[in-house]
């Protein structure tokens, strides 16, 4: 007789990739479930706020707080859950699995790759906006606006900082994907 905490010896143990694949699917389901209230909140944001604004006292304070929390937490929760699901699926590909690479795995790879590149795009966009736009503004400790012609040294120095940040974030993503590619190749050779 086996206890509820031990596994049945007659059932085959799951491979490491299958365990990660199941976890990935669970996280993706949770993320997709949270998209529904987020979409409903986005569609009905104005009528909901009009209703909340008509309240007063404790009812208004509680409703406005919950509404604000929903607006702040739901998008972040969806991003975290879907991102975790994508990267768990990528990790499942470099471990032994009972299934071969399929279309959902390829889509997860593309999604995870795009998600890992996004952090590098923001500083790159700041540098591009400064070069092709009207300059760059530094707000700490006193606001300064530099253009290519008003103060070229400070302008190019700040553009360089943004480019260094973009390269550093892209290098981190590249390092991750290189290690995953090497692990994938090793798992397929053995």
C-alpha positions as CSV (number, residue, x, y, z in Angstrom):
1,X,0.0,0.0,0.0
2,X,1.4,3.4,-1.0
3,X,0.9,6.6,0.9
4,X,-0.6,9.6,-0.8
5,X,2.8,11.3,-0.8
6,X,4.7,8.6,-2.6
7,X,4.4,7.9,-6.3
8,X,3.0,4.7,-7.7
9,X,5.9,2.5,-8.9
10,X,3.6,1.3,-11.8
11,X,3.3,4.8,-13.3
12,X,6.3,5.8,-15.4
13,X,8.2,8.9,-14.2
14,X,7.9,12.0,-16.3
15,X,11.0,13.3,-18.1
16,X,12.3,16.7,-17.0
17,X,11.1,18.3,-20.2
18,X,7.6,16.9,-19.8
19,X,7.4,18.3,-16.2
20,X,8.5,21.8,-17.5
21,X,6.0,21.5,-20.4
22,X,3.1,20.8,-18.0
23,X,4.2,23.7,-15.8
24,X,4.3,25.9,-18.9
25,X,0.9,24.9,-20.0
26,X,-0.5,25.6,-16.5
27,X,1.1,29.1,-16.4
28,X,-0.3,29.8,-19.9
29,X,-3.8,28.7,-18.9
30,X,-3.7,31.1,-15.8
31,X,-2.4,33.9,-18.0
32,X,-5.2,33.4,-20.6
33,X,-7.8,33.2,-17.8
34,X,-6.6,36.6,-16.5
35,X,-6.9,38.1,-20.0
36,X,-10.6,37.7,-19.9
37,X,-11.2,40.1,-16.9
38,X,-8.5,42.4,-18.2
39,X,-10.3,42.6,-21.6
40,X,-13.6,43.2,-19.9
41,X,-12.1,45.9,-17.8
42,X,-10.6,47.5,-20.8
43,X,-13.8,47.5,-22.8
44,X,-16.0,48.7,-19.9
45,X,-13.5,51.1,-18.3
46,X,-15.5,54.2,-18.8
47,X,-18.9,52.9,-17.7
48,X,-17.3,51.2,-14.7
49,X,-15.5,54.4,-13.7
50,X,-18.7,56.4,-14.1
51,X,-20.5,54.0,-11.8
52,X,-17.7,54.2,-9.2
53,X,-17.6,58.0,-9.4
54,X,-21.3,58.2,-8.6
55,X,-20.6,56.4,-5.3
56,X,-19.6,58.2,-2.1
57,X,-17.8,57.6,1.2
58,X,-16.5,54.1,2.0
59,X,-18.1,52.6,-1.1
60,X,-16.3,55.0,-3.4
61,X,-13.0,54.5,-1.6
62,X,-13.2,50.7,-1.7
63,X,-14.4,50.6,-5.3
64,X,-11.8,53.0,-6.5
65,X,-9.1,51.2,-4.7
66,X,-10.1,47.8,-6.2
67,X,-10.5,49.4,-9.6
68,X,-7.1,50.9,-9.5
69,X,-5.5,47.7,-8.2
70,X,-7.2,45.8,-11.1
71,X,-5.9,48.3,-13.6
72,X,-2.4,48.0,-12.1
73,X,-2.1,44.3,-11.2
74,X,-3.9,42.5,-14.0
75,X,-1.7,43.6,-17.0
76,X,1.5,42.8,-15.0
77,X,0.1,39.5,-13.8
78,X,-0.8,38.5,-17.4
79,X,2.7,39.5,-18.7
80,X,4.5,37.6,-15.9
81,X,2.4,34.4,-16.3
82,X,2.6,34.4,-20.1
83,X,6.3,35.2,-20.0
84,X,7.0,32.5,-17.5
85,X,5.0,30.0,-19.6
86,X,7.0,30.9,-22.7
87,X,10.4,30.5,-21.0
88,X,9.4,27.3,-19.3
89,X,8.4,25.9,-22.6
90,X,11.8,26.9,-24.0
91,X,13.5,25.3,-21.1
92,X,11.5,22.1,-21.7
93,X,13.0,21.9,-25.2
94,X,16.5,21.4,-23.8
95,X,15.6,18.5,-21.5
96,X,14.4,15.0,-22.4
97,X,10.8,15.0,-23.5
98,X,8.3,12.5,-24.8
99,X,7.1,14.8,-27.5
100,X,9.1,16.2,-30.4
101,X,9.3,19.9,-31.4
102,X,5.9,21.1,-32.7
103,X,4.1,24.3,-33.8
104,X,3.3,25.4,-30.2
105,X,7.0,25.0,-29.3
106,X,8.0,27.0,-32.3
107,X,5.5,29.8,-31.4
108,X,6.7,29.7,-27.8
109,X,10.3,30.1,-29.0
110,X,9.4,33.1,-31.2
111,X,7.4,34.7,-28.4
112,X,10.2,34.2,-25.8
113,X,12.8,35.5,-28.3
114,X,10.7,38.6,-28.9
115,X,10.1,39.0,-25.2
116,X,13.8,38.8,-24.5
117,X,14.6,41.5,-27.1
118,X,12.1,44.0,-25.8
119,X,14.2,45.4,-22.9
120,X,17.0,46.3,-25.4
121,X,14.5,48.1,-27.7
122,X,13.6,50.8,-25.1
123,X,17.1,52.3,-24.7
124,X,17.7,51.9,-28.4
125,X,14.5,53.9,-29.1
126,X,15.6,56.6,-26.7
127,X,18.9,57.0,-28.6
128,X,17.2,57.0,-32.0
129,X,14.6,59.5,-30.8
130,X,17.4,61.8,-29.6
131,X,19.3,61.5,-32.9
132,X,16.4,61.8,-35.3
133,X,14.2,63.9,-33.0
134,X,14.8,67.2,-31.3
135,X,17.5,66.2,-28.8
136,X,17.7,64.6,-25.4
137,X,16.4,65.7,-22.1
138,X,18.0,64.8,-18.8
139,X,15.7,65.4,-15.8
140,X,17.9,64.7,-12.8
141,X,18.9,66.8,-10.7
142,X,17.9,69.8,-12.9
143,X,16.3,69.4,-16.3
144,X,18.6,70.0,-19.2
145,X,17.8,69.7,-22.9
146,X,20.7,68.9,-25.2
147,X,20.6,69.0,-29.0
148,X,23.2,67.9,-31.5
149,X,24.1,71.6,-32.1
150,X,23.7,73.3,-28.7
151,X,26.0,71.0,-26.7
152,X,27.3,68.2,-29.0
153,X,29.6,66.6,-26.3
154,X,26.8,66.2,-23.7
155,X,24.4,65.1,-26.5
156,X,26.6,62.3,-27.9
157,X,27.6,61.3,-24.4
158,X,24.0,60.7,-23.4
159,X,23.2,59.0,-26.7
160,X,26.2,56.7,-26.1
161,X,24.9,55.8,-22.6
162,X,21.6,54.8,-24.1
163,X,23.4,52.7,-26.8
164,X,25.6,51.1,-24.1
165,X,22.4,50.1,-22.2
166,X,20.8,48.7,-25.4
167,X,23.9,46.7,-26.2
168,X,24.2,45.4,-22.6
169,X,20.6,44.2,-22.6
170,X,20.9,42.7,-26.0
171,X,24.1,40.9,-25.0
172,X,22.3,39.4,-22.0
173,X,19.5,38.1,-24.2
174,X,22.1,36.8,-26.7
175,X,24.0,35.0,-23.9
176,X,20.7,33.3,-22.7
177,X,19.8,32.2,-26.2
178,X,23.3,31.0,-27.0
179,X,23.3,28.9,-23.9
180,X,19.8,27.5,-24.7
181,X,20.9,26.7,-28.3
182,X,24.0,24.8,-27.0
183,X,22.0,22.9,-24.5
184,X,19.4,22.0,-27.2
185,X,22.2,20.7,-29.5
186,X,23.8,18.7,-26.7
187,X,20.4,17.2,-25.8
188,X,19.8,16.1,-29.4
189,X,23.3,14.6,-29.8
190,X,22.9,12.3,-26.8
